[in-house]
Amino acid sequence: MKRLLTIISTFLLFSCTNQNTTNEKSNSDEIKTTKQFEFPADFLGAYISSEYLKELENHGSTKKAQEKAIMSTAGLYSEDGNIILSNTWNFHEGGGADYVKMVSESKAIVIGELSKDTIYSIVFSRKGEIIIKDEKASYRLTQFSTDYKNRDYSKIVNEHILPNDLLLNGNVVKFKPNGEITGLDSIISYSFNEDYFDAGMQVDMIYLSYVDKRPEETFGYSLTDSTFIISKLNCLEKDEEYDYCLVRELGEPYLKFKRKN
């Protein structure tokens, strides 16, 4: 009987020790899986589609480039202690404002504000660039501002379309990245259209502002390796009820520049 009690006591002691070891291992695993990773602060800011910029550099057409800018812009910013991702699609539709959670030192998941499901992953591949992935595709974006509040992407767009000076009748004209124009007497600023998902948007378009404060005017434009031509627009079909042009084409040249390489 004494021998039996000894065996039972030994068994119970072994069971408790083994259970404690298992619990310690479980707790250790839990600590590992709940490790917190800091968001890399250098990646806060505003982003634009890398493919869009590449297209602009190749041919300068904002209309053609829009077709490649699936996720066109994105922003990463801090709000109430959370990192938030916002984005737009094709420069036409807005996305949500969703929560970012780091899962490693170089990767995050994005949790939908409403669905609470994981909708994207973000890879912080190299400084100034992120890759956002969903279940269908991946989108590479280039950082153009470290301050999300300063998310006007017109400067980087202008730089990719017209990186160098122009010549008009032998005189130098500058279309500056900030939208200013120097070298023309009456025209003082410009901006390129980026959203062509509407009626009457069949050609590349640019807006010009004048020194005499007349209303901004809309023109078409075309680029080759040697020329930058701003043209008047011809309306081929009009909605009479709303006085709106439905179909446009390039008309006669308004300004014809030579490009300096």
N, C-alpha and C positions, 0 to 999 in steps of 0.2 A: 504493500500500500504506500509506504514511504517513497519507494522507487517510482511509483506511478505519479505521485504528487510532484516529484522532482522533474519528471519528464514534461508534465503539463506546464509547470512554472517556466521551464526553459523555452517551451514552444511559445507561450504568451509573450515572454520578453523579446524573443526573436521577431514576432509579428509586429510588436509596437515599434521596435527599432527600424524594421523594414518600411513600415508605414511612414515614420518620420522622415526617412531618407527619400521616399517617393514624394512626400509633400514638399521637401526642400528642393528637390529636382524640379517639381512642377512650378513652384514659386520662382525658381531661377529662370525657367523657360519663359514665364510670364513677364518677368522683368526685361528679358531680352526682346520679346515681341512688342513691348510697349515703349521701347526707346523713342525718345523725342528727337527729331532732326530739325535743326534750325533752317528756316527759309533763307537762301542765299540773297542777301539784300541787294547785291549788284544787279539782280535780275528784275527788280521792281521797275516799272515804267511802262512805256507805250511801244507797241510793236506793229509792224506792217508786213504783209506777205512778201517773203523773199522771192517767190516766183514772179510776183507782180513787178518787183523792181528789176528783176532780170529781163522780163519782157520789155519794159520801158527802155532799158539800156540797149536792147537789140534793135527795136524799131520805133520807139517813141509814141506808139498808138495807145492812148488810154482806153479806147474802146476794145481793142483786141486784148490788151493786158487784163481788163476786168474779167474776162472769161477764165483766166488762169488764177485769179485771186479768190479761191473758194472761201477759205477763212481769211478775210481781207485785212482785218486789224484785230488786235487784242491788247488788253491792258492788265497789268498785275499791280495791285495796290493794297495797302493796309487800311483796314477799317474796323474799329472797335476790337482790336486785338486779333483779328482774323486777316488772312491773305485772301483777296478776292480776285477772280478771273472774270473779265468781261470781254466780249468779242462781237464782231460784225461779220456778216456773210456777203461777199460780192459787192461791198460798199453800198448795199441796198437794204439788208435786213439786219436788225439788231439781235444779239443773243442775250443770254441771261447774265446774272451777277452771281457766280457760283463760288463755293468754298474750296480752297486749295489746302491739301494736307501732304506734307512731306513724308515719304515712305523710305527714303534713303538719302544720302548726301547729294545725289544728283537726279533724283526722280520724285515726282509728286503725283497724287491723284486729285481729280477735281470732282467734288460731290455736288450734285444738282441742288439748287436752292429750294426747289419745290419737291422734286422726286426723292431726294436724299439718297439717290443711287450714284454710283461712280459713272460719270459720263465721259471723262477724258483722262488721259495720263499726260504728264508734261516731262520731257527730258531736257535737262539743262546741259546741252551738249558742249557748248563753248561760250565764252563771254560774248554778249551782244546778240545771242541767238537762242531760240527755244524751238523745240519740236513738240507740237500738240497732236495727240493721237486719239481717235475714237475707234469704234469697231469696224469702220469702213475704210478710213484713210488716215494719212498723217499730213500735217501742215507745218511747214518750216516758216518761221517769222523772224524778222530782223528788228532789233531794238533801235529806235531812232530818238528816244528821249528817256532819261532816267526819272523823270517827273511825270507821273500819269496825268496830272492836271494840265501839263503842256503837251497835249496829244494832237496838235495840228501837224499832219503829215505832209502838208503841201510843199514844205521846203525840200524834203528828201525826194519827193516826186519831181519837182522842178529840176533838181540837180541831175536826176537820171535822164530826163528828156533833153534838156539843153545845158550840158555841162560847160560849154565854151561860148565865147563871144560870137556875135553875128555881124555881118556887114550889109549895109543898105546904101547902095550907090557909093561904095567906097568908104563910108563912115561907120565907125564901130558903134554897135548897139548892144547893150547888155540887158538880158532878161535875167535878173538876179534871183537867187534861190528864195529870197524872202517875198517875191512877187512884185518887186519894183522894176521899172523899166527906165533906163537912162539912154540918151542918144536920140530920142524921138521928141519932137516939140510938143505934141498934143496928147500923146498916150503915156500914162504914168504908171500903170500897174496891170497885172494879168493874173489869171488863174485858169488851170485846166479843169475841164469837167471830168468826173470819175465814175458817175453812175449813168449807164446808158440803158437801164432796164425800164424804158418808158417809150411812149410814142414820140416820133420825131427825132429820134436819136440814132440815125443811120450813119452818121459820119463823126469823126473826131471833132471835138468842140473846145473852144477857148473863149474866155470872157475878158474883155478889155475895158479899162476905166480911163477917163479923160481928165485933163487938167481943168477944164471948164465946168466940171461937176455935172455934165449931162448924164443921163442914165447909162449904166453899164450896157455894153453891146455884146451880142453873141455872134461868133464867127466859127467857121470850120478851119481846120488846119491839116497840113500834110507835111511829112518829113521824108527826105532822102539823105544819102550820105553827104550831099553837097548843098542842099537847100532846105529852108524852112519857110513854107508858104502859108500865109493867113488869107483865107478866102471868104467872100460873102456867101450867104446861104440862100439857096433857092428852095421855096416850098412847092412841092409837087402835089400835095394833097392836104386839104385843110378841113378841120371841123368847124363849120360855119356857126353852129350854135354856141360853141364855147370860144370861138376865135383862136383856135390852137392848131399849129401845124402838125400834121400826123406823119408826113414823109418829107425828108429833106435830102438835098444833095449839095455838093460843093459847087459854088458859082464862080464868078470871075475873081481873080486874085485881088486882094486888098493891099497886102504888103508881101514882097518877095525878098527874103533874105538869103545871103550866102552864109554857109556855116564855116567857121574857122576851126580847123583841126589842130 
